[in-house]
């Protein structure tokens, strides 16, 4: 599969595939998580990520899921509904020999209605200005998608407030960079401040 060169490329910034540049489809609303944001996020997760099982629910360019695999995640399930995105992700995981990767073509909420399996880290980066984030947070927390000590990463337009958080979930980390507001969430009853990543 070919994509336009130049701006439709992302760079893996750490781990086994550090420096690898990968193309992604030129589609409206498809925006890789910026390098600066990824660097901060994976610094937060550096002690949690090795061996972790991750769910990237709006995989898009693969910036988060592939970065997680590069840095030692055991498994990453990357979900996206667009056929071109799914085809590109499958191509990348093949080229990288990413044994822990699984790419699924599905709409996010439809995927969450399927058989659940527990994940240690869930990445939620829906298209900006969509209404999916609140519903996905509720579905992920209500089903058996989360390990007892799981972490949730949420990325939104910085001008938009987070939807109400489910249950005992709370924001442990929050930063902004350019247009992006990003958050690391944890269930307070499962560790609270003692479980904060550095």
SVG drawing of the C-alpha trace seen along z (x, -y; Angstrom):
<svg xmlns="http://www.w3.org/2000/svg" viewBox="-22 -26 38 39">
<polyline fill="none" stroke="black" stroke-width="0.4" points="0.0,0.0 1.4,-3.4 0.7,-6.8 1.7,-10.3 5.2,-11.1 6.2,-13.9 3.7,-14.9 1.9,-11.6 4.8,-9.9 5.4,-9.3 8.6,-8.4 8.9,-5.8 10.9,-7.7 12.0,-5.0 12.8,-1.3 13.6,1.5 12.4,-0.4 13.6,-3.8 14.0,-6.1 11.8,-4.0 9.6,-6.2 6.3,-4.8 3.6,-6.1 0.0,-6.5 -3.1,-7.2 -4.1,-10.7 -7.5,-10.7 -9.5,-13.5 -9.1,-13.6 -6.2,-11.2 -3.5,-12.8 -0.7,-10.9 0.0,-11.8 2.8,-14.3 6.4,-13.3 6.5,-15.6 3.3,-14.1 4.4,-10.5 7.7,-11.1 6.0,-12.4 3.4,-9.7 5.9,-6.8 8.1,-8.4 5.0,-8.2 4.6,-4.6 8.2,-3.4 8.0,-1.2 4.6,0.1 5.0,0.9 7.4,3.8 5.3,6.9 2.0,5.0 -1.1,5.9 -2.4,2.8 -5.5,1.9 -5.3,-1.0 -8.9,-1.6 -8.6,-4.3 -5.3,-3.1 -5.2,-5.5 -1.6,-5.9 -0.4,-3.4 1.7,-6.0 0.7,-4.8 0.3,-1.1 3.6,-0.7 5.5,-2.9 4.2,-0.7 5.4,2.5 8.8,0.9 9.2,0.1 8.5,3.6 4.7,4.1 4.0,7.8 0.7,7.4 -1.0,4.5 -4.5,4.9 -5.0,2.0 -8.6,1.3 -9.7,-1.0 -12.8,-1.0 -11.2,-2.4 -10.1,0.3 -7.2,-1.8 -5.9,-2.4 -6.2,1.3 -4.4,2.4 -1.6,-0.1 -1.3,1.1 -1.1,4.7 1.6,3.8 3.6,2.1 3.3,4.9 4.5,7.3 7.5,5.2 8.5,4.8 7.9,8.4 5.8,7.2 4.8,10.6 2.7,9.0 0.5,7.0 -3.0,7.8 -4.9,5.4 -8.8,5.5 -11.1,3.7 -14.1,2.6 -15.9,-0.5 -14.8,-1.2 -18.1,-0.7 -18.9,2.3 -15.6,3.8 -16.2,3.1 -19.5,5.0 -17.6,8.1 -15.9,10.7 -13.8,8.8 -10.2,9.5 -8.3,7.6 -5.7,5.0 -3.0,3.3 -3.1,0.1 -5.8,-1.3 -5.2,-4.2 -8.3,-6.3 -7.6,-8.9 -10.8,-9.3 -11.2,-11.9 -11.4,-15.4 -14.9,-16.8 -16.5,-13.3 -18.8,-12.2 -17.2,-8.8 -14.9,-9.4 -17.5,-9.4 -19.2,-6.3 -15.9,-4.5 -14.8,-5.3 -18.1,-4.0 -17.9,-0.8 -14.3,-0.1 -14.8,-0.6 -18.1,1.3 -16.9,4.5 -14.0,6.8 -11.5,4.9 -9.3,3.6 -6.8,5.5 -7.1,4.6 -4.2,2.2 -4.9,0.9 -4.1,-2.6 -6.1,-4.7 -4.6,-7.2 -7.0,-9.8 -6.1,-12.4 -8.5,-15.2 -8.7,-18.7 -7.2,-20.8 -10.2,-23.2 -12.6,-20.5 -13.2,-19.3 -13.1,-15.6 -16.5,-13.9 -17.5,-12.6 -15.1,-9.8 -16.6,-6.5 -16.7,-5.1 -13.5,-5.6 -11.4,-6.7 -9.4,-9.9 -6.8,-12.0 -3.2,-11.4 -1.4,-13.3 -2.5,-16.0 -0.5,-18.1 -1.2,-20.2 0.9,-20.5 -0.4,-22.6 -3.9,-21.6 -3.7,-18.4 -4.8,-17.8 -3.7,-14.5 -4.4,-12.6 -3.3,-9.5 -6.1,-8.0 -6.2,-5.3 -8.8,-3.8 -8.2,-5.4 -9.2,-2.3 -6.5,-0.3 -3.5,-2.3 -4.2,-6.0 -1.3,-8.3 1.0,-5.4 0.7,-4.0 1.6,-7.2 4.2,-6.7 7.2,-9.0"/>
</svg>
